[in-house]
Amino acid sequence: MQKWLMGALCLGLFGLMLCSGLETSEAGSSRYGALAVDGQHKRYGFSYNQSSLSSAMERAKSECGRRCSVVLTFGTGMCGAYARGSGSSYGWGKAKSKSEAQSRAISECNSRGRGCYIRSWGCNR
């Protein structure tokens, strides 16, 4: 009985060490992106592959200007895209692939107007 208990304990400790190592490894490689726009959607800032969410948001806001707000964030393994069209049409999207993020941004933009195209996009590693 003691051998069984010792074996289970060792296996449990090994599993805990293994899982902890994976968790630390994944957390260490997290990447973030953000999109900031002004109230009229004429100015924007975009970031990706930043080491923290706060740095991604700061970078996007600094590219856009002081009157801008972050409207989209996306994490590791995700892509983000921003689309603009004629007049005041705009849209953004995020997804696991570049094409899907762009498609979502274009679709959202087209629901508000015409002539939409991708202004910016990026994928986090």
Residue, then its C-alpha position, 0 to 999 in steps of 0.5 A: m500500500q505504501k508503494w502505491l501511495m508513494g507512486a501516486l504522490c510522485l506522479g502527482l508531483f511530476g504532473l504538477m511540475l510539468c503543468s507549472g512549467l507549461e503555464t510559465s512558458e506560455a505566460g512568458s510568451s504572451r503577446y498583445g495587440a490593440l486598436a485605438v480610434d478617435g470619436q469620428h474614426k478619422r484617426y487610428g493607432f494599431s499595435y501588435n506583438q507587444s509584451s503586455l496588454s498595457s503596452a499594446m494599448e499605450r502604443a495604439k493610443s500614442e499612434c492615434g493621438r490624445r483624443c483616441s480610445v482603445v476599442l479592440t484588444f487581442g491576445t496571443g495567437m489572435c489577429g486584429a484588423y481595422a477597416r474604413g470606408s466612404g463617409s463615416s463607415y468603419g469596422w474592426g474585428k479579431a480572429k485566429s487568422k488574418s483573413e477572418a479578422q479582415s473579413r469581420a472588419i470589412s463586414e462590420c464596415n460594410s454594414r455602415g457604408r460602402g467602399c470599405y478596405i483594410r487600413s491596418w492589421g496584425c497578428n500576434r505570434 
